[in-house]
Amino acid sequence: MLSILITSCNFSEKELIGIYSPVNYRNTFDIIKLKKDSLYFRKVYDSNKDLVLKNQGKWSVKENVIKFESPYFYNLDSDLVKFPELLKDTLSNGGGYIWSKDGVIEFCVRYYAADESDQNCYKKLN
């Protein structure tokens, strides 16, 4: 029987700095780069690998929760070629829980829908 160890602890800004990518996306590709001084830079690509959104903002961490200030785009892996109007929805904030899974930091930023597991989840690449 294989068990997955998920560790939860309080993460510092320094530990979280790095590049994150989506865990299970098929229609888009998304990079979130957390930088020092609470800045983040983000690029979203559609299924044609075209850059369709580039933005930046502030992020913060408190205990096991990461927060992204507006403008934040909820990339729910929708087909952005078919529905480019979704890219205009950047007026909200984002937030979610952070954890370490097999030594890799991950977080999910979502609408907290219990029936939608692994929605909008990212893992650290470096």
Stockholm file with secondary structure:
# STOCKHOLM 1.0

chainA/1-126         MLSILITSCNFSEKELIGIYSPVNYRNTFDIIKLKKDSLYFRKVYDSNKDLVLKNQGKWSVKENVIKFESPYFYNLDSDLVKFPELLKDTLSNGGGYIWSKDGVIEFCVRYYAADESDQNCYKKLN
#=GR chainA/1-126 SS CCCCCEECCCCCHHHHCEEEEESSCSSCEEEEEEETTTEEEEEEECTTCCEEEEEEEEEEEETTEEEEEEEECCCCCCCTTTCGGGGGCCBEEEEEEEEEETTEEEEECSCCCTTSTTTTEEEECC
#=GC SS_cons         CCCCCEECCCCCHHHHCEEEEESSCSSCEEEEEEETTTEEEEEEECTTCCEEEEEEEEEEEETTEEEEEEEECCCCCCCTTTCGGGGGCCBEEEEEEEEEETTEEEEECSCCCTTSTTTTEEEECC
//
